[in-house]
Amino acid sequence: MDGYFYSILIIGLVSSIVCMVAGVLKKAPNDITILSVLAVEAALLVYLVGSIVRVALGEQMAGEPWEFWGYLVTALMIPLGAVYWSILEKTRWSNFVLAAVGVTALVMAARMNQIWY
């Protein structure tokens, strides 16, 4: 496991907890929940840049590169879709959609880590 995975682990879990608590408290999506999901997106963007640099420096993946990049591109789209959803539907249920982002990003980062190593 590398630092990219651990950063997504921490940020993703914190984001999921924040959004889940807001949903349980019957709150509509707000700046805190949306910004927590955007923090997950930022961590994934750092992962993207770091991965590009690692490949440019000649580091090889253990698995298939197309699979790694597919996971990464998909992981980058999920937070944006969830934020868009939460802006369109201002109900407490959108917070549960936002909560799923952190866990989903975490699982996808774990798989990307397996592919890399």
N, C-alpha and C positions, 0 to 999 in steps of 0.2 A: 504494500500500500504506500502511496506517496502523499505529499502534502496537498495536492489538488483534491484527492479523495477526502482527506480529513477536513479540509475547509468546507466542502460541500456537505459532509456529514454534519458538522456543527451548524452551519448556516441553515441547511435544510431542516434539521430537527427543530431548531429554534423557530423558524418560520412556520413549520407545521403546528407546533404547540401554540404559538401566538394566534394563528388563524383558527385553530380548533377551539381555543378558549373563547374567542370572539363569537364563534358560531354557537357554542353552548350558551353563552350569555345573551343570545338573540340579538346581537348587534349587526348592523349592516356593514359591508366592507368600508374601511376607512383608510386614512393615510398610513397608519401603522401596519395593517395587514397587507395592503398593496405594496408598500415599501419593503416589507419583509420578503415578499415574493420577488420583487425586483432585485433584492440582495442575492437571492438564489441565482437569478439570471446573470448578475454581475460575476458571481463566482464561476458560473459556467463559461462566461466570456473569457475570464482569466485562464480557465482550463483550455479553451480553444487556442488562445494566443500561446500559452505554454506548450501545447502539443505541436503547434506549427513550428515553434522555435526548436523543439526537440527533434522533429523530423528534419528540419533544415540543417541541424548540426550532425545529422547522420545516425541518430539513434533509431534502432529497429524495433518494430512491434513483434511480439510473439505470435499474435493472431493475424487475422485478415485485416488489412488497413480499411477496406471498404466497409467492414462491419463496425470498426471503431468510429469512423467518421459518420456513418449513418446514425449510430447511437448519439453521438455528440450533436449533430444537427437537429435530431429529433428532440433531444433534451433541451436545446436552446429554444425550440418553438413552444414547448409546453407552458413555461411561465408566461409568455406573451399571450397565448390563448386564454389562459386562466384570468389574467388581468383584464383582458378585453371582455371576457364573460362577466367579471365582477363589476365592470363599469356599466355594462348594459343592464344587468339584473342586480339591483341594489337591495337584495334580501339577505337574510342571515345564511341562507343556503349557499350563497356564493363564497362565504368564508370557508365552507367545507370543501368546495372546489379548490380554493386557494390552499387549503391545508394539504390537499393531495399532492400539490406541486413539490414540496420539499421532500416528501417520502419517495415520490417517483424519481426525482433528480438523484436522490441518494442511491436508489436501486440501479439506475442507469449508470451512475458513476462507478459503482462497484463492478458492474459488468465491463465497463470501459477499462477499468484497472486490470481485470482478468485478461482482457484481450491484449493490453499493452505488455503485461508481464507473462 
